[in-house]
Amino acid sequence: MSYLDATTELYKEAAITPDVGLCCTTNPIWQFPGLSIPKIMLEMNYGCGSTVSAQDLINDPKILYVGVGGGMELLQFSYFSRQPGGVTGVDVVDEMLDACRANFKIAEIENDWFKSEYVSLVKGDAFNLPVGDESMDIAAQNCLFNIFKEEDLRKAIAEMYRILKPHGRLVMSDPICEQPMSEELRNDDRLRALCLSGSIPLKQYVKMLTDAGFGTIEIRAKKSYRVLTPNHYPTDALIYIESIEIAAIKDPMPEDGPCVFTGKTAIYFGDEEYFDDQKGHVLLQNQPQAVCDKTAAMLAQASDQIHVSESTWHYNGGGCC
Ligand SMILES: C[S@@+](CC[C@H](N)C(=O)[O-])C[C@H]1O[C@@H](n2cnc3c(N)ncnc32)[C@H](O)[C@@H]1O
């Protein structure tokens, strides 16, 4: 049995018997006015963060969601896209699609604005998405891609890139890990399927996105996720895993490389009214300006009267690049 088959089996079980502890995080559950999330969806929240940000979801976007789980995020997305087929949910596990469909019926009863037809549930695979090229404004996945081994991850990202419209956004939440893991951990199919032993370092994750062509990356959140300790797992060292929320935007690739926003800010503190680097970045005196890492490095070199902050790992739009 391959690790992908083991994953399918595990989520078949999790569809039939909700597992509250699977992938759970410290994230608050977004509540919007008039939105009621059915209890069963909360019990089947198998994500490791949130991919739903109101700022991405203007003008009735067309949204593709891969790996549906209990449907909570699809319901939250459809709140912002109230149209038949506004959200398309794709999953390889029939039982998960069935559970999700049943949960939407409960959501219809609890939410007078919601109709099941707002979400199309389609059987399909992350490596071969059943939608056309450049057909979606938003593509999302939560806690699925970390399970994939490198070549499969590359394919899954390339598929998301293919189906997004120009400037469309791939929004994701996944565990990451900066430490090496033992081969035994890496090759444990069940732990991988449980989102515990597949995660890669953040830099590598970002590089896979920019290699696929995404010109802008936003790290929106980074928080504690799990520890794997020798008394519970096949590891000699304590392994610390974090979860991130990240958006990869299908902007053209800048000539000097991608813009990766990690939450750095530049402040000019000289005596002039502003600092102009003549490359498109103007900093008003003592005003914070969000900058991508590339610009942060350039500005730090350009003047000793610019303070560049550390990454906060919390970036939510705005700023130059
Ligand atoms: C960890 S759960 C996350 C569920 C949901 N995103 C959430 O946040 O609750 C992974 C989901 O991906 C689905 N899945 C597993 N392998 C898949 C694949 N190759 N393609 C599409 N979906 C897959 C599972 O059935 C499950 O619904």
The ligand as a Gaussian input file, in Angstrom:
#p B3LYP/6-31G(d) Opt

LIG

0 1
 C       -6.175000      16.723000       6.919000
 S       -7.692000      16.594000       6.062000
 C       -8.093000      18.312000       5.899000
 C       -9.563000      18.550000       5.651000
 C       -9.991000      20.022000       5.535000
 N       -9.139000      20.717000       4.629000
 C      -10.023000      20.708000       6.875000
 O       -9.315000      21.721000       7.044000
 O      -10.766000      20.261000       7.759000
 C       -7.207000      16.115000       4.420000
 C       -8.345000      16.035000       3.394000
 O       -7.796000      15.771000       2.100000
 C       -8.453000      14.660000       1.490000
 N       -7.456000      14.031000       0.613000
 C       -6.509000      13.112000       0.925000
 N       -5.754000      12.834000      -0.146000
 C       -6.215000      13.610000      -1.171000
 C       -5.827000      13.788000      -2.519000
 N       -4.800000      13.125000      -3.052000
 N       -6.527000      14.673000      -3.289000
 C       -7.593000      15.358000      -2.765000
 N       -7.984000      15.221000      -1.487000
 C       -7.315000      14.371000      -0.697000
 C       -8.947000      13.845000       2.655000
 O      -10.016000      13.003000       2.319000
 C       -9.343000      14.942000       3.650000
 O      -10.641000      15.414000       3.376000

